[in-house]
């Protein structure tokens, strides 16, 4: 008898060494971009700030979500919240203390991976919003992924941080680790071609997308509505292009309407 294979989701960790580079807006808008393309998508919010949770329109005070799954053994399937932008495995501030609570747990670094493995057959993509920094939360998040996007801005300091992050991601083979350059001022977009090789060299990564600075992004995040539902231009267009490239398609890196 022939066995029918089970399709498993591509699990993508979205990471950075320090906050303020737009990691969460990237998570939320890539989730909704992939959903818009007809994919089954889950956003796993593994950041105690829970801004991806609220950015998807989910009340971060209403569910202990991923914390309850990891610490209390809650049913991960019941912890998922469905929204019209994609499904969410929520976070909240309780997750900040999870690292200490997990010290006595065997194989704690694989707990998130085990939970996502249960959910994987239900989705085409699972995006993990990893906590900023390179501590235990970061390690648990990338352990659960099979590829990663490093988010940085185009200033030298941020690109150096991206390079440090890459050094902690050696488990990802070529083609499974990419750079997103975020918050590029629109007046610099025309000159980015001249600096794009330099940016990739500094980060040590191939580029998957460039996102322009867009004042509408923080507004939409605070209102719990992905920008893509409001716009086809600027950052919204850039995130749509990144989603296409993530799926293996062709889309421009820099031509942003």
C-alpha positions in Angstrom: 0.0 0.0 0.0 1.3 3.4 -1.0 1.6 5.9 1.9 0.5 9.4 1.2 3.0 12.0 2.5 2.0 14.6 5.0 2.7 18.2 3.9 4.5 20.2 6.6 4.6 24.0 6.8 7.7 26.0 6.0 8.6 27.5 9.4 10.3 30.9 9.2 11.9 32.6 12.2 12.0 36.4 11.9 14.8 37.7 14.0 17.1 40.6 14.9 19.7 41.4 17.6 18.0 44.4 19.0 14.6 46.1 18.8 13.5 49.0 16.7 14.1 47.7 13.2 10.6 46.6 12.3 10.7 42.9 13.1 7.1 42.8 14.3 5.7 44.9 11.4 7.5 42.5 9.1 5.9 39.4 10.9 2.4 40.9 10.8 2.5 42.1 7.2 4.2 39.0 5.8 1.6 36.9 7.5 -1.2 38.9 5.9 0.6 38.9 2.5 0.9 35.2 2.5 -2.7 34.8 3.6 -3.7 37.2 0.7 -2.0 34.8 -1.7 -4.2 31.9 -0.6 -1.8 30.3 1.9 -2.7 28.8 5.3 -0.6 30.9 7.6 0.1 30.9 11.4 2.0 33.7 13.2 3.6 32.3 16.4 4.3 35.3 18.6 7.3 34.3 20.7 8.1 37.9 21.9 6.9 38.8 25.4 6.0 42.2 24.2 3.2 40.5 22.2 3.0 43.3 19.6 2.5 40.8 16.8 -0.5 39.4 18.8 -2.1 42.8 19.1 -1.0 43.8 15.6 -3.1 40.9 14.2 -6.1 42.2 16.2 -5.9 39.7 19.0 -6.2 40.9 22.6 -2.9 40.0 24.3 -4.5 40.0 27.7 -7.2 37.5 26.7 -5.0 34.5 26.2 -1.8 33.1 27.7 -1.2 31.3 24.3 2.3 30.0 23.7 3.2 30.5 27.4 0.5 28.1 28.5 1.5 25.6 25.9 5.2 25.6 26.9 4.8 25.9 30.7 1.5 24.3 31.5 1.2 21.8 28.7 -2.0 23.4 27.3 -3.3 22.0 24.0 -1.5 24.0 21.3 -4.4 23.5 18.8 -6.8 25.1 21.2 -4.4 28.0 21.9 -4.5 29.2 18.3 -6.7 32.2 17.5 -8.1 32.6 14.0 -8.3 36.0 12.4 -9.1 37.2 8.9 -5.5 38.1 8.4 -4.1 34.6 9.4 -4.0 32.5 12.5 -2.1 33.5 15.7 -0.5 31.6 18.5 -0.6 34.5 20.9 2.0 35.8 23.4 1.7 38.0 26.5 4.1 39.4 29.1 4.0 36.1 31.1 6.4 34.7 28.5 9.1 37.1 29.8 9.6 34.7 32.8 9.3 31.5 30.8 13.1 31.1 30.4 13.5 30.9 34.2 10.5 28.6 34.6 11.9 26.3 31.9 15.3 25.7 33.5 14.2 22.4 35.1 12.5 21.1 32.0 14.4 18.5 29.9 15.0 19.3 26.3 13.5 22.8 26.9 15.2 24.2 23.7 12.9 21.9 21.6 9.6 22.7 23.3 8.5 25.3 20.8 9.6 23.1 18.0 7.5 20.2 19.4 4.4 22.4 19.6 4.8 23.8 16.1 5.4 20.2 14.7 1.8 19.4 15.9 0.5 22.4 14.0 2.7 22.1 10.9 0.4 19.8 8.8 -2.4 22.4 9.1 -0.4 25.3 7.5 1.7 26.2 4.5 3.7 28.8 6.4 4.4 29.4 10.1 6.1 32.7 10.9 7.8 33.0 14.4 8.2 36.5 15.8 11.4 35.8 17.8 12.3 38.1 20.8 15.0 40.6 20.1 18.5 39.6 21.2 20.5 36.4 21.1 19.3 34.9 24.5 17.4 31.7 25.3 14.2 33.0 23.7 16.0 33.6 20.4 17.5 30.1 20.6 14.2 28.4 21.3 12.6 30.3 18.4 15.2 29.4 15.8 15.3 25.8 17.0 11.7 25.6 15.9 12.4 26.9 12.4 13.8 25.6 9.1 14.7 29.0 7.7 15.1 32.6 9.0 14.8 36.2 7.9 17.1 38.7 9.6 15.6 42.2 9.8 17.8 45.2 9.8 17.8 48.9 8.8 20.3 50.2 6.3 22.6 52.0 8.8 26.0 50.5 9.5 25.2 49.7 13.2 22.1 47.7 12.4 23.9 45.8 9.6 26.7 44.9 12.1 24.1 43.6 14.5 22.7 41.5 11.6 26.1 40.1 11.0 26.3 39.1 14.7 22.9 37.5 14.4 24.0 35.5 11.3 26.9 34.0 13.4 24.2 32.4 15.7 22.3 30.9 12.7 24.9 28.5 11.3 22.4 25.7 11.3 20.6 27.2 8.3 21.9 26.1 5.0 22.4 28.3 1.9 19.1 29.5 0.6 17.4 29.3 4.0 18.7 32.5 5.5 17.9 36.0 4.1 18.1 39.7 4.9 15.3 42.2 4.9 16.4 45.8 4.9 13.7 47.8 6.5 12.8 51.5 7.0 14.7 52.8 4.1 13.8 56.5 3.4 12.1 56.8 0.1 14.5 59.4 -1.2 17.3 56.8 -0.8 15.5 54.1 -2.8 16.9 55.3 -6.1 20.5 55.1 -4.8 20.0 51.7 -3.0 21.4 49.8 -6.0 24.8 51.4 -5.4 24.8 50.3 -1.7 22.9 47.0 -1.9 26.1 44.9 -2.4 27.7 46.7 0.5 24.6 46.0 2.7 24.7 42.3 1.9 28.4 42.1 2.4 28.2 43.7 5.9 25.3 41.4 6.9 26.8 38.3 5.2 23.4 37.5 3.7 21.5 37.4 0.4 18.7 40.0 0.3 15.1 39.1 0.0 13.5 42.5 0.2 13.8 46.3 0.8 11.0 48.0 2.7 10.6 51.8 2.6 9.9 53.9 5.6 6.1 54.3 5.9 4.4 56.4 8.6 1.3 54.2 8.2 3.0 51.1 9.5 3.1 51.9 13.2 -0.5 53.3 13.0 -1.8 50.1 11.5 0.1 48.0 14.0 -1.4 49.9 16.9 -4.9 49.6 15.4 -4.6 45.8 15.0 -4.9 45.9 11.2 -2.1 44.9 8.8 -1.2 47.7 6.4 -1.9 45.5 3.4 -5.6 45.9 4.0 -5.3 49.7 3.5 -2.6 50.1 0.9 -1.0 48.7 -2.3 1.8 51.2 -2.2 5.1 51.8 -0.3 5.7 49.3 2.5 2.6 47.3 1.6 3.9 46.7 -1.9 7.4 45.8 -0.5 5.9 43.1 1.8 3.9 41.7 -1.0 7.1 41.3 -3.0 8.9 39.6 -0.1 6.0 37.2 0.2 6.3 36.3 -3.4 10.0 35.8 -3.2 9.6 33.7 0.0 7.3 31.4 -2.0 10.0 31.0 -4.7 8.5 33.5 -7.1 10.1 36.5 -8.9 9.4 40.0 -7.7 11.4 43.2 -7.7 13.6 44.1 -4.7 13.6 47.8 -5.1 10.8 48.8 -7.5 8.2 49.9 -4.9 5.2 51.9 -6.1 
